[in-house]
Each structure stands twice: as structure tokens, then as C-alpha cells.
Amino acid sequence: MTYRLVIGNKNTSSWSLRPWIALKQAGIPFGEICVNLRDPDVKAQILRYSPSGKVPALLANGEVIWDSLAILEYLADAHPEAGLWPKDPRARAMARSVSAEMHSGFAPLRQNCSMDFVARTPRADIDVATEADVRRIVALWRDCRRRFGTGGPFLFGGFCAADAMYAPVASRFRTYLPDLSAYGDDGTAQAYVDALFALPAMAEWEKGARAEAQAKG
């Protein structure tokens, strides 16, 4: 199987990070097609690869899979050995639930704390709706770790698709809200953020994001 992943700017494209880090963590070889989302003809560029006109898109032997969560599901089916979903049925159901919640929810956090991977701009306060999102995510992470995370540092022990879905959230927290104790964290959420950023794949993504920022500047 030959894969190419169409992605946007590494500093800002949170949806691109999700399948990218899943592929890296699973050890699945792939090529990158990087599109500058600031280009005036960006939609036309993406439409060469994906009918949605959006990133990411996975090109897989003549097929196109668009949307981050759809790509993760496709990879999980195509590579069961990668363990992109937990084996335990209860853990797997919860992993899919929290991934779907991320996929469809947390609009205030997305709008008010957009991903800026290399920035460090802590905020003293946030609006009520964004705070509610942060508290929900902190509680959700704590529940996953408590119930199913004893086998490793990630939400369900070993790295899985749910961690790929929340990797950009960890970036947002690092950029804007480095002290999660103000939002009900007992240390679990901060340890999880640290675990994600300890991954070589996250360091590789950050290197790419910094290179983009330097080229822009």
C-alpha cells in the first residue's frame, strides 16, 4: 500500500496533524504533499487531490479519503496490527466516543484558541464558553486515564487514534493555557500533554512548523 497525505501548514493546520501523527506513531510509511493554506489559489491546489477542497486527504492506491477521523478509521481497518483503536471493547467504544466528541465539538476552544504550534502566548483568562470546553477536556482526559490508561502514558495506555485527535488540543493548551490546574486539572492532563510532546513525532512536526515560521518571517 502506497500512501500520500495532503496536509496544510504545520504551524496552524490542526486537522492535518491528526492523521500525520497517527501514521508516524503506527510506523506506516507515507509521503507528504504540503499545501500553503495562505496561497490565494489554495482551494484549487487542494482540489487536485481531494473533492472536499480541504485538508487533510489521504491518497491510497487510487482512492481518496478525506476528513481526519475518516482517515484514522481507514488506517485502523487497513492496519489492524498498528493498534489505532484499543483492543478492549469498552475502551474502544470510549476511544471512539471521545474522538467523535473532538471531531464535532469544542467550537469555542477552536475559535478562540486556534492552533499556533510554535507560539507561547499564555492567557490570563478566557471566555466562559471556552473555559467550559477546557474543563470538559480536562475531565475527559482524567476519566480516560483513570479507567483505561494504566498501561502507558496516553489516554488508553498505548498511543491510539484518540491521542491523534487530541494532539492539537495539547498544542493549544501549551500555547495559551500552560497551567491547567486553574481548570480542574489534578496533574493528569498536564502529564498527558507532556507525554504527547515527548513523542519524536511531535518534535518532528514542531521542527516543520518552525521551518515554516522562519520562511514566512
N, C-alpha and C positions, 0 to 999 in steps of 0.2 A: 504494500500500500504506500503510495506516494502522497504526501500532504504538503500543501502550501497554505499559510494562514495570512489573510489580508487584515492588516491592522492599521490603526491611526497613530497619532503622536504618542510616544511612550510617557511623556510627562502628564498628559491630560486625558487620554482615552482609557477610562476605567473599564469599559466593556471589552476592549482589546486585551487588557491584562488577564482577564479571567481564563479564556481558553489557552492563551500563551503559557501561563504558569502551569496549567494542568498538563499540557503537552510536555513541558520541561520536567516537571516532577515525575511524570509517568515514564520518562525516558523514551518518548516516541519522537523519532526524527521528523523534522519538518523544515520547510523553507519559509522565509518571511517576505511578504510584499508590503512595504510600508508606504502609506499614503499620507501626505501632509494635509491635515484637515483644515488648514488655513488657506490652501490654494483656492483661487476663485473657481476653478473647474473641478473641485473635489468630487462632486456628485457624479460627474461624467467619468472621472477616473475610476470610482468605485463600481459604477455600473458596467464597466468592462468585465468585472468579476462576479458581481452579485446583483440579483434583480431587486434587492431591497434598497440599493443605493446607500447602504450604511455598513459600517464596520462593527464587529469583525465578520469575516466569512472564511469558512474552511473549504478549500478546494481539494477534493478527494477522488482521484481517478475518474474525472469527468463529471462528478457530482458537486453541487454547491450546497453547503449547509450554512445558513446564516442565523444569527442570534446566538449569543453566548451560551445560554442554557441548552439550546438545541445542539450546539457543537459538543458540549460536555456529555450530553446523553448519547450522541452518536459515538464519541470516543469510548464511552463506557461499554457500549454494545460491541464495538469493533475490537476492543482490547480488554476483555474481562480480567486478564492477568494483571492489569495496571491497578485494579482496586479503586477505581474512581468513585464507587459507592461502597459503603460498608457492607460486609457480608451478613451481619446480623439483621434480620428483617425489621426489627423495631428501630435499630439505629439507622437503617437505610431509609425507612419511612420518615424519620425525623430529619435526616440529612436532606431529603428531597423537599420536605416542608420548609425548612429554613432557607434553602436555596431559592425556592419559589417565592418566599416572602421577600427576599432580597431583590429578586428579579422584578417584582411588581410593586414593591412598596418603598417606603422611606424617601418619598419625594422631597420633603423639606430639607433633609440632610443633603440630598443630591444637588438641590438648587442653591442652597446657602453655603455649602462646603464642597464645592466642585473639586475634583482631584487635581492637585498641583504637586506632583510626586516629589520634586526636589525642594519645594518651598518649606520654610519653617516660620509660620506666621500665627502664633498662638492667639487665641481669642479669650478675652476676659469673660465674656458672656455670649450667649446665643439666644435666639428667639424661642418661644415656648414650644412651637411645633418641632423645631429641630432638636431641642432638648428631649422631647418625648421620644423621638427616634433614637437618640443616643442611649437613653435609658433602656429602651426596649432591646437594642442590640447588646448592650452590656449584660442584661438579664438573660437574653437568649444564649449568648456565649457561655455564661456561667452554667446554665441548665444543661447545655450540650456537654460541656466538660465534666460536670458532676455525674451525669448519667452514663456517658459513653466514652469519655476521654481519658480513661485511666491508662490506656496502652501507649500513650505518646503525648506530645505537646499540642496536638491540634484538636479541633472540635470533637472529632470522633476517634481520637488516638492518633492513627496514621493520617497522613495528608489525603484528602479526598476532594471531590467536586465542590462540596460545601465550603471548604477552605479557599478554593479558587474563587468562588463567588464573593467571599468576604475580604479577599486580599486588598481590593481597592478601598474598602472601608477602613482597614488598618492604616492605609496611607493617609486617608483623610484625617483620622484621629492623630496620627503623628504630626501632620501639618498644622492642624487647627486646635486640637484638644489633647495635648500630651499628658494631662493629668486627669485620668478617667475616674479617680476617686470622688470627684465632685458630682459624678453621675451614677453613683451607687456601686462602683467597682470595688470589690474586696481584694483586688490584686489579680484575679483570674483573667480579666480582659486585658490588662496590661501585659501579663505574662504571655498571653496568646499573640498580641501584637508583636512582642519581642521575638517569639518563636517564628512568626512569619518572616520577619525581617532578618532572621538568622539564616534563611534559606539562600543558597548560592543563586538560585533563580531570581530571587528578589533583588539581589545585588547586581545581577546581570541586567535586569530591567532598569534599575536605577542608573547604571552606567550609561545605558542607551538614552535615558531621559536627560541626563546631564549633558551628554554629547549634543542632543537636540537644542538644549537651552544655550549652550555655548555657540552653536552655529547660528542661532537666532540673534544672539547678542553681538 
